[in-house]
Amino acid sequence: MIIIDSSVWISLFNPLDSNHDRAKKIFEGLNSEHIVIFDYIFTESMTVFRNKVSDEFCVKFEQLLHYWDISVFFTDHILVRLATEYFFQFKKLSFTDCLILASAKLNDYEIATFDEELKKASKLALAQ
């Protein structure tokens, strides 16, 4: 299973994004059973689409999730607790990134992201 970070979703839907082709490659060979999306990634992606691209991308994103039947998982107190530990350990990460790390650690998921700081932190956190 793989957690797709909002950076990848945003690049996938925006053909003008510099990582668009890399995002398409990530999705090659994946099907909906492989993809994990949490509520915090969904909300972050929708916010970026609306504020930096257009409402049209919000609609396309939601339609894709529906079409692929990708369930949105919800954050619980266990994820928040571990994410809080990561938040103080990895000073350059947002709390959302720390939730991604916690979700990957607790569920043995891979992470697909274009965020270099998150990549570095995931190597450390997931190896512990």
C-alpha positions as CSV (number, residue, x, y, z in Angstrom):
1,M,0.0,0.0,0.0
2,I,1.2,3.5,-0.7
3,I,0.2,6.9,0.7
4,I,0.1,9.4,-2.1
5,D,1.1,12.8,-0.8
6,S,-0.8,15.9,-1.9
7,S,2.4,17.1,-3.8
8,V,1.9,14.1,-6.1
9,W,-1.9,14.5,-6.5
10,I,-1.4,18.2,-7.4
11,S,1.3,17.4,-10.0
12,L,-0.8,14.6,-11.5
13,F,-3.7,16.9,-12.1
14,N,-1.8,19.9,-13.3
15,P,-0.1,19.3,-16.7
16,L,1.9,22.5,-16.3
17,D,3.5,21.3,-13.1
18,S,7.2,20.5,-13.3
19,N,6.6,17.1,-11.7
20,H,3.6,16.1,-13.8
21,D,5.4,13.4,-15.8
22,R,6.9,12.0,-12.6
23,A,3.5,11.9,-11.0
24,K,2.1,10.0,-13.9
25,K,4.9,7.4,-13.6
26,I,4.0,6.8,-9.9
27,F,0.5,5.9,-10.9
28,E,1.6,3.5,-13.6
29,G,0.9,-0.1,-12.4
30,L,-1.1,1.1,-9.4
31,N,-4.7,0.3,-8.9
32,S,-7.1,1.6,-6.3
33,E,-6.3,-1.3,-3.9
34,H,-2.7,0.0,-3.6
35,I,-3.6,3.7,-2.9
36,V,-4.2,5.1,0.5
37,I,-5.5,8.6,1.1
38,F,-6.2,10.1,4.5
39,D,-8.5,12.9,5.3
40,Y,-5.6,15.3,5.9
41,I,-4.2,14.7,2.4
42,F,-7.6,15.0,0.8
43,T,-8.3,18.4,2.6
44,E,-4.8,19.7,1.8
45,S,-5.1,18.7,-1.9
46,M,-8.5,20.3,-2.2
47,T,-7.3,23.5,-0.6
48,V,-4.2,23.8,-2.9
49,F,-6.3,23.1,-5.9
50,R,-8.8,25.8,-5.0
51,N,-6.3,28.4,-3.9
52,K,-3.5,27.9,-6.4
53,V,-5.1,26.2,-9.5
54,S,-8.9,26.2,-9.9
55,D,-12.2,24.7,-8.6
56,E,-12.2,22.5,-11.7
57,F,-9.2,20.5,-10.3
58,C,-11.1,20.0,-7.0
59,V,-14.0,18.4,-9.0
60,K,-11.6,16.2,-11.0
61,F,-9.8,15.1,-7.9
62,E,-13.0,14.1,-6.1
63,Q,-14.3,12.4,-9.3
64,L,-11.2,10.3,-9.7
65,L,-11.3,9.1,-6.1
66,H,-15.0,8.2,-6.6
67,Y,-14.3,6.6,-10.0
68,W,-11.4,4.5,-8.6
69,D,-13.4,3.8,-5.5
70,I,-10.6,5.0,-3.3
71,S,-11.7,5.3,0.3
72,V,-10.6,8.2,2.5
73,F,-9.3,7.0,5.8
74,F,-9.7,9.2,8.9
75,T,-7.1,10.3,11.4
76,D,-7.4,8.9,14.9
77,H,-5.8,9.8,18.2
78,I,-3.1,7.2,17.8
79,L,-1.9,8.8,14.5
80,V,-2.1,12.2,16.1
81,R,0.0,11.1,19.1
82,L,2.8,9.7,16.9
83,A,2.6,12.6,14.5
84,T,3.1,15.0,17.4
85,E,6.3,13.1,18.3
86,Y,7.5,13.4,14.7
87,F,6.5,17.1,14.7
88,F,9.0,17.9,17.4
89,Q,11.6,15.5,16.0
90,F,11.5,16.8,12.4
91,K,11.5,20.6,12.7
92,K,11.2,21.3,8.9
93,L,8.0,19.2,8.4
94,S,4.4,20.4,8.6
95,F,2.1,18.6,10.9
96,T,0.4,17.1,7.8
97,D,3.8,15.6,6.8
98,C,4.2,14.2,10.3
99,L,0.7,12.6,10.0
100,I,1.9,11.0,6.7
101,L,5.0,9.6,8.5
102,A,2.9,8.3,11.4
103,S,0.4,6.7,9.1
104,A,3.2,5.0,7.1
105,K,5.0,3.8,10.2
106,L,1.9,2.4,12.0
107,N,0.5,0.7,8.9
108,D,3.7,-0.3,7.0
109,Y,2.8,1.9,4.0
110,E,5.1,3.4,1.4
111,I,5.1,7.1,0.8
112,A,5.0,8.8,-2.6
113,T,6.0,12.4,-2.4
114,F,8.0,15.1,-4.1
115,D,8.7,16.9,-0.8
116,E,12.5,16.4,-0.2
117,E,12.2,17.0,3.5
118,L,9.5,14.4,3.9
119,K,11.6,11.9,1.9
120,K,14.6,12.5,4.2
121,A,12.5,12.2,7.4
122,S,10.7,9.1,6.1
123,K,14.0,7.3,5.7
124,L,14.8,8.0,9.4
125,A,11.4,7.5,10.9
126,L,10.5,4.3,9.0
127,A,13.8,2.7,9.7
128,Q,13.3,3.1,13.5
